[in-house]
Amino acid sequence: MCERLNAGDRTVTLTGSPGVGKTRFAGEVLMQMNEHYDAAVFIRLAELGVNANTPDTLHRICNLLIAALRISHHQPSADLVDVLIEHVHDRRVLIVLDNCEQVLDTVADLVNRIITETATVQVIATSRAYLDVQGEHRVHLGPLSTPAEHADRAAAERSEAVRLLADRAVTAGRPLTEQDDWSAIVDLVRWSAGVPLVLELIAAQLGAGRAPAVVLDRLQGGESLKYGAGARGIPSHHLALDIAITESWDLCSPQQQRVWARLTAFTGGFTLEAAEQVCADELIDCDEILSALDHLVRHSIIEGASADARYRQHTFLREYGRRSLSTFGELDEISERHCSWVARLVRCAAERCFGPEEVRWLDLVNAESRNIIAAVAWCAEHDDVERGLAIMVDVLLTRAPFFFATEIQVCHQVEDLLRDGPAVASDVRISALAMVSWVWIALGEQARGKELLDECVHLARKAGKGDAPAVQFAEGTYEALALGLRSGFVKLAAASAGFRAAGANVAAYMADLFHAMTAGLLGPAEEADRMSRCCVAQASRGGAEWALTWAEWTRGLPECSEPVTDNPEPLRRQIALGDLWGPGWWVERNAWELASDGDYVGAARRIGGSDSLQARHGVHFNGLAGFRYHRGKAKAAIALVLGPVESTAAYREGSRLADEQIVALAFGDADSPPEPALTERQWTIAKLVARKLKNPQIAAVVRFSTRTVENELSTIYDLLGLDGRRQLAEWYQARSAPTCAPTAPARQRRRG
């Protein structure tokens, strides 16, 4: 597999039967190849749920990719495939799409677009069937080799299946020894048909203290299944897998079986705390959950907690448990319990995320996004739209969608719920309309935001709640931010007071922040100074680090009496925290600062960079009144001093920079834009070009195909603005140390 990627194959499809190890193998390839790419991501399509094939399947897959690649995307009307391709088209990216068979046609169409519209993106797909896309290299992963019948131990240990069983038996705490019944072991491995998942389950049974002959006897007790009604023509290793799972089920105690079944309520993994809250009741004590999870991990039923403290479930074992949950008659009850857990989680996050653990809560809400989606879908399916809306309002209140740039996806989910439910003038519906309208307004989508705001105000007044804090917040934001009217300040202040009286500190801070922002754009200076100090004080008192970076951003807005513009540390903290929303706003503000200080070339470069950032990520804040005014003022000064030719050149120079380079400008490099940085592999290729090696010779040195070298050279030329090998050699030699031993650039932080 690695050889095919190194050879430049764009799509490699790994096929094989259930349990044969496709997922594990693809994951191992990704780990081995990760360092060769700018980004490498593993997408578990099984997390789409049981009803995977729906009209919005393509959007859901794209959202998984956008989130995994940490793409800052705020374009409500953009085609998500276009957004994805725009982000990766000139980057070295490896995408693993696991379990494609459930959405095969959709994945095939997506992969076909990715490989035809990008230069260096490569895709590994695992599936029971081929994608049948252009240039697809097909790899069939068959069962492991098994020993011959009646093989002795020495001969048996040469087979792949026996070696895997021996390895897994060690992990299970029961190594195979010379004293074991090797005749039974050979028969057991032959019975497994060499399917890795079956071998893992067998190893778990050996680890439970059963002798090989006992395990074999119990598993062969399922041989009758091969001759049951409807079984004719089913491959033997499929039946072996089903029998082995059934035997693993029988090896569990009644409580462990019930925990296994109940865990299938989760989508996208779960933590110990989540399992305790959903699975424990009068039948299963909370203290028993951890031991049950340990048992399921030891018996390879679930994957043990990873670095992110999350357990995960194998697709087929989860399906088996889901059927058992239905047999128990608990499907609805546990799904309801899962929904209640999600509701409690996001409510708690909304209440506690304005404090020292702010980022932990943001990460937690983002980590549970699949479970949140599943819970909201459950609400919609059971005509409980109000409950689903309450969950989504709390998600927005945490601000996690802004931190991780998923606010558009969340808003679409809220709007779907609003369409599904009756237009009743309930508090939660009014709040949902207010929150979504506020998001669209903040994104510069004024028409869309105003339409939802009008509906919100109509319902609120109908219910006699026209002065509700959420309504005041949305109206104040629209007036001050979208229209540039200071009358919005009064409503934002009223919203803050109302939120604070209700104990909603996060919402109160957000109302104050937008008050400070718009006052800093519109004036007067006293209002801008007062509200900026207020926001800094709130965030500092609460210990909310991310909130503090935004409060400090307002201190540098142009209508403040003494704008603080020489402190890049808040921006550095935002980037270090992983904020995908804020940097573009800092770059725009920095452009105005430089124009005011007389650095018109630097200002023009930043405006060009800001335009590029906004176009790529769909933020349209230049259409907002205060932003429009200050940008217009800066551009007028730039045009007056530089003239049309020089100003256009500076705008274009900034627009051609990558996201990281544009943000770097805001750190104070006003003399020239930061030079593009090459990856380690690109640097090596540049060095070999400078030594006058031809492409086939370079390919032999770096151990990649000639085609991959050619693709990398094209990327280097575009990145550095060079015309060919001679200019690249000169560029490299100009950066060489006097000893002619050039030093590669420091490795950039990888995203995704």
Disulfide bonds with the S-S distance in Angstrom:
none
